[in-house]
Amino acid sequence: MTKFYRDTWVCIDMDALVHNYKQISDLRPKAAMIAVIKANAYGHGDIQMARLFSALGASYLGVSSLDEALKL
């Protein structure tokens, strides 16, 4: 069994995500956007990220399995 001697955490800056999404989508306003939400948004919360990117206008959400698609 592996032992870990320090906690690891991540802080997601939602304002930065929104800013970056808008910057990219502004480059090609008519292009369909896909937000990759696979693997629980890489551990950052698939439902929360799906809601955010859907609200921003993402045309598609990328998942890795039917289970993930059905969950969303």
mmCIF file as Biopython writes it, N, C-alpha, C and O atoms, coordinates in Angstrom:
data_model
#
loop_
_atom_site.group_PDB
_atom_site.id
_atom_site.type_symbol
_atom_site.label_atom_id
_atom_site.label_alt_id
_atom_site.label_comp_id
_atom_site.label_asym_id
_atom_site.label_entity_id
_atom_site.label_seq_id
_atom_site.pdbx_PDB_ins_code
_atom_site.Cartn_x
_atom_site.Cartn_y
_atom_site.Cartn_z
_atom_site.occupancy
_atom_site.B_iso_or_equiv
_atom_site.auth_seq_id
_atom_site.auth_asym_id
_atom_site.pdbx_PDB_model_num
ATOM 1   N N  . MET A ? 1  ? 0.829   -1.179 0.000   1.0 0.0 1  A 1 
ATOM 2   C CA . MET A ? 1  ? 0.000   0.000  0.000   1.0 0.0 1  A 1 
ATOM 3   C C  . MET A ? 1  ? 0.879   1.249  0.000   1.0 0.0 1  A 1 
ATOM 4   O O  . MET A ? 1  ? 1.838   1.351  0.765   1.0 0.0 1  A 1 
ATOM 5   N N  . THR A ? 2  ? 0.533   2.197  -0.872  1.0 0.0 2  A 1 
ATOM 6   C CA . THR A ? 2  ? 1.280   3.440  -0.971  1.0 0.0 2  A 1 
ATOM 7   C C  . THR A ? 2  ? 0.847   4.402  0.125   1.0 0.0 2  A 1 
ATOM 8   O O  . THR A ? 2  ? -0.345  4.586  0.369   1.0 0.0 2  A 1 
ATOM 9   N N  . LYS A ? 3  ? 1.819   5.009  0.777   1.0 0.0 3  A 1 
ATOM 10  C CA . LYS A ? 3  ? 1.516   6.015  1.788   1.0 0.0 3  A 1 
ATOM 11  C C  . LYS A ? 3  ? 1.826   7.387  1.219   1.0 0.0 3  A 1 
ATOM 12  O O  . LYS A ? 3  ? 2.825   7.581  0.526   1.0 0.0 3  A 1 
ATOM 13  N N  . PHE A ? 4  ? 0.951   8.333  1.525   1.0 0.0 4  A 1 
ATOM 14  C CA . PHE A ? 4  ? 1.151   9.703  1.104   1.0 0.0 4  A 1 
ATOM 15  C C  . PHE A ? 4  ? 1.368   10.554 2.351   1.0 0.0 4  A 1 
ATOM 16  O O  . PHE A ? 4  ? 0.656   10.406 3.344   1.0 0.0 4  A 1 
ATOM 17  N N  . TYR A ? 5  ? 2.344   11.435 2.294   1.0 0.0 5  A 1 
ATOM 18  C CA . TYR A ? 5  ? 2.716   12.213 3.463   1.0 0.0 5  A 1 
ATOM 19  C C  . TYR A ? 5  ? 2.343   13.690 3.359   1.0 0.0 5  A 1 
ATOM 20  O O  . TYR A ? 5  ? 2.730   14.493 4.207   1.0 0.0 5  A 1 
ATOM 21  N N  . ARG A ? 6  ? 1.606   14.036 2.340   1.0 0.0 6  A 1 
ATOM 22  C CA . ARG A ? 6  ? 1.131   15.406 2.237   1.0 0.0 6  A 1 
ATOM 23  C C  . ARG A ? 6  ? -0.196  15.419 1.504   1.0 0.0 6  A 1 
ATOM 24  O O  . ARG A ? 6  ? -0.457  14.582 0.640   1.0 0.0 6  A 1 
ATOM 25  N N  . ASP A ? 7  ? -1.012  16.365 1.858   1.0 0.0 7  A 1 
ATOM 26  C CA . ASP A ? 7  ? -2.276  16.544 1.168   1.0 0.0 7  A 1 
ATOM 27  C C  . ASP A ? 7  ? -2.033  17.276 -0.139  1.0 0.0 7  A 1 
ATOM 28  O O  . ASP A ? 7  ? -1.136  18.113 -0.239  1.0 0.0 7  A 1 
ATOM 29  N N  . THR A ? 8  ? -2.827  16.960 -1.118  1.0 0.0 8  A 1 
ATOM 30  C CA . THR A ? 8  ? -2.773  17.653 -2.398  1.0 0.0 8  A 1 
ATOM 31  C C  . THR A ? 8  ? -4.140  18.245 -2.653  1.0 0.0 8  A 1 
ATOM 32  O O  . THR A ? 8  ? -5.160  17.600 -2.409  1.0 0.0 8  A 1 
ATOM 33  N N  . TRP A ? 9  ? -4.164  19.452 -3.134  1.0 0.0 9  A 1 
ATOM 34  C CA . TRP A ? 9  ? -5.437  20.075 -3.442  1.0 0.0 9  A 1 
ATOM 35  C C  . TRP A ? 9  ? -5.261  20.959 -4.664  1.0 0.0 9  A 1 
ATOM 36  O O  . TRP A ? 9  ? -4.146  21.330 -5.029  1.0 0.0 9  A 1 
ATOM 37  N N  . VAL A ? 10 ? -6.354  21.279 -5.274  1.0 0.0 10 A 1 
ATOM 38  C CA . VAL A ? 10 ? -6.346  22.159 -6.435  1.0 0.0 10 A 1 
ATOM 39  C C  . VAL A ? 10 ? -7.466  23.168 -6.277  1.0 0.0 10 A 1 
ATOM 40  O O  . VAL A ? 10 ? -8.535  22.848 -5.758  1.0 0.0 10 A 1 
ATOM 41  N N  . CYS A ? 11 ? -7.221  24.359 -6.719  1.0 0.0 11 A 1 
ATOM 42  C CA . CYS A ? 11 ? -8.221  25.418 -6.683  1.0 0.0 11 A 1 
ATOM 43  C C  . CYS A ? 11 ? -8.504  25.814 -8.131  1.0 0.0 11 A 1 
ATOM 44  O O  . CYS A ? 11 ? -7.606  26.244 -8.855  1.0 0.0 11 A 1 
ATOM 45  N N  . ILE A ? 12 ? -9.756  25.665 -8.539  1.0 0.0 12 A 1 
ATOM 46  C CA . ILE A ? 12 ? -10.139 26.003 -9.906  1.0 0.0 12 A 1 
ATOM 47  C C  . ILE A ? 12 ? -10.620 27.448 -9.942  1.0 0.0 12 A 1 
ATOM 48  O O  . ILE A ? 12 ? -11.547 27.818 -9.223  1.0 0.0 12 A 1 
ATOM 49  N N  . ASP A ? 13 ? -10.000 28.242 -10.761 1.0 0.0 13 A 1 
ATOM 50  C CA . ASP A ? 13 ? -10.385 29.639 -10.914 1.0 0.0 13 A 1 
ATOM 51  C C  . ASP A ? 13 ? -11.451 29.713 -12.001 1.0 0.0 13 A 1 
ATOM 52  O O  . ASP A ? 13 ? -11.140 29.757 -13.191 1.0 0.0 13 A 1 
ATOM 53  N N  . MET A ? 14 ? -12.706 29.727 -11.576 1.0 0.0 14 A 1 
ATOM 54  C CA . MET A ? 14 ? -13.815 29.723 -12.530 1.0 0.0 14 A 1 
ATOM 55  C C  . MET A ? 14 ? -13.793 30.970 -13.405 1.0 0.0 14 A 1 
ATOM 56  O O  . MET A ? 14 ? -14.141 30.898 -14.584 1.0 0.0 14 A 1 
ATOM 57  N N  . ASP A ? 15 ? -13.395 32.104 -12.855 1.0 0.0 15 A 1 
ATOM 58  C CA . ASP A ? 15 ? -13.304 33.324 -13.661 1.0 0.0 15 A 1 
ATOM 59  C C  . ASP A ? 15 ? -12.288 33.152 -14.787 1.0 0.0 15 A 1 
ATOM 60  O O  . ASP A ? 15 ? -12.510 33.624 -15.902 1.0 0.0 15 A 1 
ATOM 61  N N  . ALA A ? 16 ? -11.180 32.482 -14.500 1.0 0.0 16 A 1 
ATOM 62  C CA . ALA A ? 16 ? -10.170 32.239 -15.527 1.0 0.0 16 A 1 
ATOM 63  C C  . ALA A ? 16 ? -10.695 31.278 -16.593 1.0 0.0 16 A 1 
ATOM 64  O O  . ALA A ? 16 ? -10.425 31.460 -17.780 1.0 0.0 16 A 1 
ATOM 65  N N  . LEU A ? 17 ? -11.443 30.260 -16.175 1.0 0.0 17 A 1 
ATOM 66  C CA . LEU A ? 17 ? -12.035 29.343 -17.147 1.0 0.0 17 A 1 
ATOM 67  C C  . LEU A ? 17 ? -12.985 30.076 -18.082 1.0 0.0 17 A 1 
ATOM 68  O O  . LEU A ? 17 ? -12.947 29.882 -19.297 1.0 0.0 17 A 1 
ATOM 69  N N  . VAL A ? 18 ? -13.829 30.911 -17.515 1.0 0.0 18 A 1 
ATOM 70  C CA . VAL A ? 18 ? -14.772 31.689 -18.325 1.0 0.0 18 A 1 
ATOM 71  C C  . VAL A ? 18 ? -14.009 32.612 -19.276 1.0 0.0 18 A 1 
ATOM 72  O O  . VAL A ? 18 ? -14.330 32.689 -20.461 1.0 0.0 18 A 1 
ATOM 73  N N  . HIS A ? 19 ? -13.015 33.298 -18.761 1.0 0.0 19 A 1 
ATOM 74  C CA . HIS A ? 19 ? -12.205 34.203 -19.586 1.0 0.0 19 A 1 
ATOM 75  C C  . HIS A ? 19 ? -11.542 33.453 -20.740 1.0 0.0 19 A 1 
ATOM 76  O O  . HIS A ? 19 ? -11.608 33.891 -21.889 1.0 0.0 19 A 1 
ATOM 77  N N  . ASN A ? 20 ? -10.910 32.333 -20.436 1.0 0.0 20 A 1 
ATOM 78  C CA . ASN A ? 20 ? -10.211 31.566 -21.468 1.0 0.0 20 A 1 
ATOM 79  C C  . ASN A ? 20 ? -11.180 31.031 -22.518 1.0 0.0 20 A 1 
ATOM 80  O O  . ASN A ? 20 ? -10.890 31.075 -23.714 1.0 0.0 20 A 1 
ATOM 81  N N  . TYR A ? 21 ? -12.329 30.527 -22.072 1.0 0.0 21 A 1 
ATOM 82  C CA . TYR A ? 21 ? -13.330 30.031 -23.016 1.0 0.0 21 A 1 
ATOM 83  C C  . TYR A ? 21 ? -13.760 31.148 -23.976 1.0 0.0 21 A 1 
ATOM 84  O O  . TYR A ? 21 ? -13.817 30.954 -25.190 1.0 0.0 21 A 1 
ATOM 85  N N  . LYS A ? 22 ? -14.057 32.307 -23.410 1.0 0.0 22 A 1 
ATOM 86  C CA . LYS A ? 22 ? -14.507 33.424 -24.239 1.0 0.0 22 A 1 
ATOM 87  C C  . LYS A ? 22 ? -13.422 33.897 -25.194 1.0 0.0 22 A 1 
ATOM 88  O O  . LYS A ? 22 ? -13.711 34.250 -26.337 1.0 0.0 22 A 1 
ATOM 89  N N  . GLN A ? 23 ? -12.174 33.906 -24.735 1.0 0.0 23 A 1 
ATOM 90  C CA . GLN A ? 23 ? -11.070 34.304 -25.605 1.0 0.0 23 A 1 
ATOM 91  C C  . GLN A ? 23 ? -10.959 33.377 -26.812 1.0 0.0 23 A 1 
ATOM 92  O O  . GLN A ? 23 ? -10.775 33.829 -27.942 1.0 0.0 23 A 1 
ATOM 93  N N  . ILE A ? 24 ? -11.073 32.086 -26.558 1.0 0.0 24 A 1 
ATOM 94  C CA . ILE A ? 24 ? -10.964 31.108 -27.645 1.0 0.0 24 A 1 
ATOM 95  C C  . ILE A ? 24 ? -12.180 31.192 -28.560 1.0 0.0 24 A 1 
ATOM 96  O O  . ILE A ? 24 ? -12.034 31.199 -29.782 1.0 0.0 24 A 1 
ATOM 97  N N  . SER A ? 25 ? -13.373 31.256 -27.985 1.0 0.0 25 A 1 
ATOM 98  C CA . SER A ? 25 ? -14.574 31.281 -28.825 1.0 0.0 25 A 1 
ATOM 99  C C  . SER A ? 25 ? -14.670 32.572 -29.631 1.0 0.0 25 A 1 
ATOM 100 O O  . SER A ? 25 ? -15.250 32.575 -30.717 1.0 0.0 25 A 1 
ATOM 101 N N  . ASP A ? 26 ? -14.116 33.659 -29.125 1.0 0.0 26 A 1 
ATOM 102 C CA . ASP A ? 26 ? -14.132 34.919 -29.868 1.0 0.0 26 A 1 
ATOM 103 C C  . ASP A ? 26 ? -13.259 34.863 -31.122 1.0 0.0 26 A 1 
ATOM 104 O O  . ASP A ? 26 ? -13.474 35.631 -32.059 1.0 0.0 26 A 1 
ATOM 105 N N  . LEU A ? 27 ? -12.284 33.965 -31.145 1.0 0.0 27 A 1 
ATOM 106 C CA . LEU A ? 27 ? -11.419 33.839 -32.325 1.0 0.0 27 A 1 
ATOM 107 C C  . LEU A ? 27 ? -12.185 33.293 -33.524 1.0 0.0 27 A 1 
ATOM 108 O O  . LEU A ? 27 ? -11.906 33.659 -34.665 1.0 0.0 27 A 1 
ATOM 109 N N  . ARG A ? 28 ? -13.146 32.421 -33.264 1.0 0.0 28 A 1 
ATOM 110 C CA . ARG A ? 28 ? -13.975 31.809 -34.306 1.0 0.0 28 A 1 
ATOM 111 C C  . ARG A ? 28 ? -15.419 31.778 -33.815 1.0 0.0 28 A 1 
ATOM 112 O O  . ARG A ? 28 ? -15.896 30.726 -33.390 1.0 0.0 28 A 1 
ATOM 113 N N  . PRO A ? 29 ? -16.118 32.894 -33.863 1.0 0.0 29 A 1 
ATOM 114 C CA . PRO A ? 29 ? -17.448 32.979 -33.261 1.0 0.0 29 A 1 
ATOM 115 C C  . PRO A ? 29 ? -18.469 31.986 -33.819 1.0 0.0 29 A 1 
ATOM 116 O O  . PRO A ? 29 ? -19.405 31.607 -33.116 1.0 0.0 29 A 1 
ATOM 117 N N  . LYS A ? 30 ? -18.302 31.563 -35.064 1.0 0.0 30 A 1 
ATOM 118 C CA . LYS A ? 30 ? -19.268 30.639 -35.658 1.0 0.0 30 A 1 
ATOM 119 C C  . LYS A ? 30 ? -18.883 29.174 -35.495 1.0 0.0 30 A 1 
ATOM 120 O O  . LYS A ? 30 ? -19.652 28.288 -35.869 1.0 0.0 30 A 1 
ATOM 121 N N  . ALA A ? 31 ? -17.720 28.913 -34.951 1.0 0.0 31 A 1 
ATOM 122 C CA . ALA A ? 31 ? -17.250 27.538 -34.782 1.0 0.0 31 A 1 
ATOM 123 C C  . ALA A ? 31 ? -17.932 26.878 -33.585 1.0 0.0 31 A 1 
ATOM 124 O O  . ALA A ? 31 ? -18.193 27.528 -32.573 1.0 0.0 31 A 1 
ATOM 125 N N  . ALA A ? 32 ? -18.212 25.599 -33.709 1.0 0.0 32 A 1 
ATOM 126 C CA . ALA A ? 32 ? -18.753 24.829 -32.585 1.0 0.0 32 A 1 
ATOM 127 C C  . ALA A ? 32 ? -17.628 24.568 -31.594 1.0 0.0 32 A 1 
ATOM 128 O O  . ALA A ? 32 ? -16.508 24.236 -31.981 1.0 0.0 32 A 1 
ATOM 129 N N  . MET A ? 33 ? -17.938 24.720 -30.318 1.0 0.0 33 A 1 
ATOM 130 C CA . MET A ? 33 ? -16.944 24.505 -29.266 1.0 0.0 33 A 1 
ATOM 131 C C  . MET A ? 33 ? -17.263 23.202 -28.542 1.0 0.0 33 A 1 
ATOM 132 O O  . MET A ? 33 ? -18.427 22.877 -28.313 1.0 0.0 33 A 1 
ATOM 133 N N  . ILE A ? 34 ? -16.218 22.463 -28.186 1.0 0.0 34 A 1 
ATOM 134 C CA . ILE A ? 34 ? -16.363 21.250 -27.392 1.0 0.0 34 A 1 
ATOM 135 C C  . ILE A ? 34 ? -15.562 21.420 -26.099 1.0 0.0 34 A 1 
ATOM 136 O O  . ILE A ? 34 ? -14.388 21.789 -26.127 1.0 0.0 34 A 1 
ATOM 137 N N  . ALA A ? 35 ? -16.205 21.150 -24.983 1.0 0.0 35 A 1 
ATOM 138 C CA . ALA A ? 35 ? -15.530 21.190 -23.684 1.0 0.0 35 A 1 
ATOM 139 C C  . ALA A ? 35 ? -15.316 19.746 -23.239 1.0 0.0 35 A 1 
ATOM 140 O O  . ALA A ? 35 ? -16.271 18.972 -23.172 1.0 0.0 35 A 1 
ATOM 141 N N  . VAL A ? 36 ? -14.095 19.384 -22.940 1.0 0.0 36 A 1 
ATOM 142 C CA . VAL A ? 36 ? -13.783 18.011 -22.546 1.0 0.0 36 A 1 
ATOM 143 C C  . VAL A ? 36 ? -14.050 17.875 -21.048 1.0 0.0 36 A 1 
ATOM 144 O O  . VAL A ? 36 ? -13.428 18.541 -20.220 1.0 0.0 36 A 1 
ATOM 145 N N  . ILE A ? 37 ? -15.000 16.985 -20.727 1.0 0.0 37 A 1 
ATOM 146 C CA . ILE A ? 37 ? -15.442 16.793 -19.349 1.0 0.0 37 A 1 
ATOM 147 C C  . ILE A ? 37 ? -15.114 15.368 -18.878 1.0 0.0 37 A 1 
ATOM 148 O O  . ILE A ? 37 ? -15.525 14.974 -17.787 1.0 0.0 37 A 1 
ATOM 149 N N  . LYS A ? 38 ? -14.395 14.609 -19.671 1.0 0.0 38 A 1 
ATOM 150 C CA . LYS A ? 38 ? -14.144 13.201 -19.339 1.0 0.0 38 A 1 
ATOM 151 C C  . LYS A ? 38 ? -13.422 13.044 -18.002 1.0 0.0 38 A 1 
ATOM 152 O O  . LYS A ? 38 ? -12.742 13.956 -17.532 1.0 0.0 38 A 1 
ATOM 153 N N  . ALA A ? 39 ? -13.583 11.895 -17.420 1.0 0.0 39 A 1 
ATOM 154 C CA . ALA A ? 39 ? -12.905 11.542 -16.163 1.0 0.0 39 A 1 
ATOM 155 C C  . ALA A ? 39 ? -13.221 12.533 -15.045 1.0 0.0 39 A 1 
ATOM 156 O O  . ALA A ? 39 ? -12.331 12.994 -14.330 1.0 0.0 39 A 1 
ATOM 157 N N  . ASN A ? 40 ? -14.526 12.851 -14.913 1.0 0.0 40 A 1 
ATOM 158 C CA . ASN A ? 40 ? -14.962 13.792 -13.877 1.0 0.0 40 A 1 
ATOM 159 C C  . ASN A ? 40 ? -14.247 15.129 -14.037 1.0 0.0 40 A 1 
ATOM 160 O O  . ASN A ? 40 ? -13.839 15.752 -13.057 1.0 0.0 40 A 1 
ATOM 161 N N  . ALA A ? 41 ? -14.102 15.558 -15.294 1.0 0.0 41 A 1 
ATOM 162 C CA . ALA A ? 41 ? -13.370 16.799 -15.601 1.0 0.0 41 A 1 
ATOM 163 C C  . ALA A ? 41 ? -11.973 16.733 -14.988 1.0 0.0 41 A 1 
ATOM 164 O O  . ALA A ? 41 ? -11.482 17.699 -14.403 1.0 0.0 41 A 1 
ATOM 165 N N  . TYR A ? 42 ? -11.354 15.574 -15.139 1.0 0.0 42 A 1 
ATOM 166 C CA . TYR A ? 42 ? -10.033 15.290 -14.572 1.0 0.0 42 A 1 
ATOM 167 C C  . TYR A ? 42 ? -10.019 15.519 -13.063 1.0 0.0 42 A 1 
ATOM 168 O O  . TYR A ? 42 ? -9.039  16.004 -12.498 1.0 0.0 42 A 1 
ATOM 169 N N  . GLY A ? 43 ? -11.135 15.156 -12.428 1.0 0.0 43 A 1 
ATOM 170 C CA . GLY A ? 43 ? -11.238 15.246 -10.980 1.0 0.0 43 A 1 
ATOM 171 C C  . GLY A ? 43 ? -11.751 16.574 -10.460 1.0 0.0 43 A 1 
ATOM 172 O O  . GLY A ? 43 ? -11.765 16.800 -9.250  1.0 0.0 43 A 1 
ATOM 173 N N  . HIS A ? 44 ? -12.169 17.451 -11.348 1.0 0.0 44 A 1 
ATOM 174 C CA . HIS A ? 44 ? -12.580 18.786 -10.932 1.0 0.0 44 A 1 
ATOM 175 C C  . HIS A ? 44 ? -14.087 18.996 -10.901 1.0 0.0 44 A 1 
ATOM 176 O O  . HIS A ? 44 ? -14.552 20.114 -10.676 1.0 0.0 44 A 1 
ATOM 177 N N  . GLY A ? 45 ? -14.850 17.942 -11.124 1.0 0.0 45 A 1 
ATOM 178 C CA . GLY A ? 45 ? -16.300 18.063 -11.028 1.0 0.0 45 A 1 
ATOM 179 C C  . GLY A ? 45 ? -16.982 18.113 -12.374 1.0 0.0 45 A 1 
ATOM 180 O O  . GLY A ? 45 ? -17.143 19.186 -12.956 1.0 0.0 45 A 1 
ATOM 181 N N  . ASP A ? 46 ? -17.383 16.962 -12.871 1.0 0.0 46 A 1 
ATOM 182 C CA . ASP A ? 46 ? -17.982 16.905 -14.204 1.0 0.0 46 A 1 
ATOM 183 C C  . ASP A ? 46 ? -19.292 17.668 -14.308 1.0 0.0 46 A 1 
ATOM 184 O O  . ASP A ? 46 ? -19.518 18.369 -15.294 1.0 0.0 46 A 1 
ATOM 185 N N  . ILE A ? 47 ? -20.149 17.547 -13.319 1.0 0.0 47 A 1 
ATOM 186 C CA . ILE A ? 47 ? -21.437 18.225 -13.364 1.0 0.0 47 A 1 
ATOM 187 C C  . ILE A ? 47 ? -21.241 19.748 -13.357 1.0 0.0 47 A 1 
ATOM 188 O O  . ILE A ? 47 ? -21.855 20.462 -14.150 1.0 0.0 47 A 1 
ATOM 189 N N  . GLN A ? 48 ? -20.393 20.230 -12.467 1.0 0.0 48 A 1 
ATOM 190 C CA . GLN A ? 48 ? -20.142 21.665 -12.372 1.0 0.0 48 A 1 
ATOM 191 C C  . GLN A ? 48 ? -19.536 22.211 -13.665 1.0 0.0 48 A 1 
ATOM 192 O O  . GLN A ? 48 ? -19.945 23.262 -14.159 1.0 0.0 48 A 1 
ATOM 193 N N  . MET A ? 49 ? -18.559 21.486 -14.204 1.0 0.0 49 A 1 
ATOM 194 C CA . MET A ? 49 ? -17.916 21.945 -15.435 1.0 0.0 49 A 1 
ATOM 195 C C  . MET A ? 49 ? -18.880 21.875 -16.621 1.0 0.0 49 A 1 
ATOM 196 O O  . MET A ? 49 ? -18.874 22.760 -17.477 1.0 0.0 49 A 1 
ATOM 197 N N  . ALA A ? 50 ? -19.698 20.838 -16.675 1.0 0.0 50 A 1 
ATOM 198 C CA . ALA A ? 50 ? -20.677 20.712 -17.759 1.0 0.0 50 A 1 
ATOM 199 C C  . ALA A ? 50 ? -21.666 21.869 -17.713 1.0 0.0 50 A 1 
ATOM 200 O O  . ALA A ? 50 ? -22.000 22.445 -18.748 1.0 0.0 50 A 1 
ATOM 201 N N  . ARG A ? 51 ? -22.129 22.205 -16.530 1.0 0.0 51 A 1 
ATOM 202 C CA . ARG A ? 51 ? -23.062 23.328 -16.392 1.0 0.0 51 A 1 
ATOM 203 C C  . ARG A ? 51 ? -22.411 24.638 -16.824 1.0 0.0 51 A 1 
ATOM 204 O O  . ARG A ? 51 ? -23.021 25.440 -17.531 1.0 0.0 51 A 1 
ATOM 205 N N  . LEU A ? 52 ? -21.184 24.846 -16.398 1.0 0.0 52 A 1 
ATOM 206 C CA . LEU A ? 52 ? -20.479 26.079 -16.742 1.0 0.0 52 A 1 
ATOM 207 C C  . LEU A ? 52 ? -20.321 26.212 -18.253 1.0 0.0 52 A 1 
ATOM 208 O O  . LEU A ? 52 ? -20.694 27.231 -18.835 1.0 0.0 52 A 1 
ATOM 209 N N  . PHE A ? 53 ? -19.766 25.177 -18.885 1.0 0.0 53 A 1 
ATOM 210 C CA . PHE A ? 53 ? -19.490 25.279 -20.311 1.0 0.0 53 A 1 
ATOM 211 C C  . PHE A ? 53 ? -20.762 25.265 -21.152 1.0 0.0 53 A 1 
ATOM 212 O O  . PHE A ? 53 ? -20.795 25.865 -22.227 1.0 0.0 53 A 1 
ATOM 213 N N  . SER A ? 54 ? -21.790 24.602 -20.687 1.0 0.0 54 A 1 
ATOM 214 C CA . SER A ? 54 ? -23.082 24.650 -21.382 1.0 0.0 54 A 1 
ATOM 215 C C  . SER A ? 54 ? -23.646 26.065 -21.323 1.0 0.0 54 A 1 
ATOM 216 O O  . SER A ? 54 ? -24.152 26.577 -22.322 1.0 0.0 54 A 1 
ATOM 217 N N  . ALA A ? 55 ? -23.562 26.694 -20.161 1.0 0.0 55 A 1 
ATOM 218 C CA . ALA A ? 55 ? -24.049 28.068 -20.007 1.0 0.0 55 A 1 
ATOM 219 C C  . ALA A ? 55 ? -23.262 29.044 -20.874 1.0 0.0 55 A 1 
ATOM 220 O O  . ALA A ? 55 ? -23.800 30.050 -21.336 1.0 0.0 55 A 1 
ATOM 221 N N  . LEU A ? 56 ? -21.986 28.739 -21.091 1.0 0.0 56 A 1 
ATOM 222 C CA . LEU A ? 56 ? -21.159 29.597 -21.936 1.0 0.0 56 A 1 
ATOM 223 C C  . LEU A ? 56 ? -21.419 29.376 -23.417 1.0 0.0 56 A 1 
ATOM 224 O O  . LEU A ? 56 ? -20.976 30.167 -24.250 1.0 0.0 56 A 1 
ATOM 225 N N  . GLY A ? 57 ? -22.133 28.309 -23.750 1.0 0.0 57 A 1 
ATOM 226 C CA . GLY A ? 57 ? -22.482 28.073 -25.152 1.0 0.0 57 A 1 
ATOM 227 C C  . GLY A ? 57 ? -21.734 26.949 -25.829 1.0 0.0 57 A 1 
ATOM 228 O O  . GLY A ? 57 ? -21.778 26.837 -27.054 1.0 0.0 57 A 1 
ATOM 229 N N  . ALA A ? 58 ? -21.044 26.109 -25.066 1.0 0.0 58 A 1 
ATOM 230 C CA . ALA A ? 58 ? -20.347 24.976 -25.692 1.0 0.0 58 A 1 
ATOM 231 C C  . ALA A ? 58 ? -21.357 24.126 -26.456 1.0 0.0 58 A 1 
ATOM 232 O O  . ALA A ? 58 ? -22.425 23.798 -25.939 1.0 0.0 58 A 1 
ATOM 233 N N  . SER A ? 59 ? -21.010 23.779 -27.679 1.0 0.0 59 A 1 
ATOM 234 C CA . SER A ? 59 ? -21.901 22.975 -28.517 1.0 0.0 59 A 1 
ATOM 235 C C  . SER A ? 59 ? -21.889 21.509 -28.123 1.0 0.0 59 A 1 
ATOM 236 O O  . SER A ? 59 ? -22.877 20.797 -28.302 1.0 0.0 59 A 1 
ATOM 237 N N  . TYR A ? 60 ? -20.761 21.065 -27.584 1.0 0.0 60 A 1 
ATOM 238 C CA . TYR A ? 60 ? -20.592 19.657 -27.243 1.0 0.0 60 A 1 
ATOM 239 C C  . TYR A ? 60 ? -19.831 19.522 -25.931 1.0 0.0 60 A 1 
ATOM 240 O O  . TYR A ? 60 ? -19.063 20.405 -25.547 1.0 0.0 60 A 1 
ATOM 241 N N  . LEU A ? 61 ? -20.058 18.404 -25.251 1.0 0.0 61 A 1 
ATOM 242 C CA . LEU A ? 61 ? -19.273 18.038 -24.078 1.0 0.0 61 A 1 
ATOM 243 C C  . LEU A ? 61 ? -18.578 16.727 -24.398 1.0 0.0 61 A 1 
ATOM 244 O O  . LEU A ? 61 ? -19.238 15.749 -24.751 1.0 0.0 61 A 1 
ATOM 245 N N  . GLY A ? 62 ? -17.275 16.691 -24.283 1.0 0.0 62 A 1 
ATOM 246 C CA . GLY A ? 62 ? -16.510 15.493 -24.583 1.0 0.0 62 A 1 
ATOM 247 C C  . GLY A ? 62 ? -16.415 14.587 -23.366 1.0 0.0 62 A 1 
ATOM 248 O O  . GLY A ? 62 ? -16.005 15.017 -22.288 1.0 0.0 62 A 1 
ATOM 249 N N  . VAL A ? 63 ? -16.797 13.334 -23.550 1.0 0.0 63 A 1 
ATOM 250 C CA . VAL A ? 63 ? -16.719 12.333 -22.490 1.0 0.0 63 A 1 
ATOM 251 C C  . VAL A ? 63 ? -15.977 11.122 -23.025 1.0 0.0 63 A 1 
ATOM 252 O O  . VAL A ? 63 ? -15.730 11.015 -24.226 1.0 0.0 63 A 1 
ATOM 253 N N  . SER A ? 64 ? -15.620 10.207 -22.124 1.0 0.0 64 A 1 
ATOM 254 C CA . SER A ? 64 ? -14.859 9.046  -22.567 1.0 0.0 64 A 1 
ATOM 255 C C  . SER A ? 64 ? -15.681 7.768  -22.590 1.0 0.0 64 A 1 
ATOM 256 O O  . SER A ? 64 ? -15.199 6.732  -23.048 1.0 0.0 64 A 1 
ATOM 257 N N  . SER A ? 65 ? -16.913 7.825  -22.104 1.0 0.0 65 A 1 
ATOM 258 C CA . SER A ? 65 ? -17.705 6.599  -22.071 1.0 0.0 65 A 1 
ATOM 259 C C  . SER A ? 65 ? -19.194 6.934  -22.084 1.0 0.0 65 A 1 
ATOM 260 O O  . SER A ? 65 ? -19.595 8.063  -21.804 1.0 0.0 65 A 1 
ATOM 261 N N  . LEU A ? 66 ? -19.986 5.947  -22.408 1.0 0.0 66 A 1 
ATOM 262 C CA . LEU A ? 66 ? -21.433 6.107  -22.370 1.0 0.0 66 A 1 
ATOM 263 C C  . LEU A ? 66 ? -21.900 6.401  -20.953 1.0 0.0 66 A 1 
ATOM 264 O O  . LEU A ? 66 ? -22.829 7.185  -20.758 1.0 0.0 66 A 1 
ATOM 265 N N  . ASP A ? 67 ? -21.267 5.782  -19.962 1.0 0.0 67 A 1 
ATOM 266 C CA . ASP A ? 67 ? -21.624 6.044  -18.569 1.0 0.0 67 A 1 
ATOM 267 C C  . ASP A ? 67 ? -21.491 7.531  -18.229 1.0 0.0 67 A 1 
ATOM 268 O O  . ASP A ? 67 ? -22.367 8.113  -17.589 1.0 0.0 67 A 1 
ATOM 269 N N  . GLU A ? 68 ? -20.397 8.127  -18.663 1.0 0.0 68 A 1 
ATOM 270 C CA . GLU A ? 68 ? -20.203 9.558  -18.398 1.0 0.0 68 A 1 
ATOM 271 C C  . GLU A ? 68 ? -21.242 10.391 -19.133 1.0 0.0 68 A 1 
ATOM 272 O O  . GLU A ? 68 ? -21.759 11.363 -18.582 1.0 0.0 68 A 1 
ATOM 273 N N  . ALA A ? 69 ? -21.549 10.027 -20.355 1.0 0.0 69 A 1 
ATOM 274 C CA . ALA A ? 69 ? -22.568 10.755 -21.119 1.0 0.0 69 A 1 
ATOM 275 C C  . ALA A ? 69 ? -23.927 10.677 -20.448 1.0 0.0 69 A 1 
ATOM 276 O O  . ALA A ? 69 ? -24.632 11.681 -20.340 1.0 0.0 69 A 1 
ATOM 277 N N  . LEU A ? 70 ? -24.293 9.493  -19.999 1.0 0.0 70 A 1 
ATOM 278 C CA . LEU A ? 70 ? -25.592 9.318  -19.340 1.0 0.0 70 A 1 
ATOM 279 C C  . LEU A ? 70 ? -25.652 10.085 -18.024 1.0 0.0 70 A 1 
ATOM 280 O O  . LEU A ? 70 ? -26.703 10.616 -17.665 1.0 0.0 70 A 1 
ATOM 281 N N  . LYS A ? 71 ? -24.550 10.148 -17.313 1.0 0.0 71 A 1 
ATOM 282 C CA . LYS A ? 71 ? -24.514 10.900 -16.063 1.0 0.0 71 A 1 
ATOM 283 C C  . LYS A ? 71 ? -24.788 12.383 -16.300 1.0 0.0 71 A 1 
ATOM 284 O O  . LYS A ? 71 ? -25.528 13.027 -15.556 1.0 0.0 71 A 1 
ATOM 285 N N  . LEU A ? 72 ? -24.169 12.902 -17.357 1.0 0.0 72 A 1 
ATOM 286 C CA . LEU A ? 72 ? -24.343 14.330 -17.664 1.0 0.0 72 A 1 
ATOM 287 C C  . LEU A ? 72 ? -25.701 14.593 -18.279 1.0 0.0 72 A 1 
ATOM 288 O O  . LEU A ? 72 ? -26.022 15.737 -18.601 1.0 0.0 72 A 1 
#
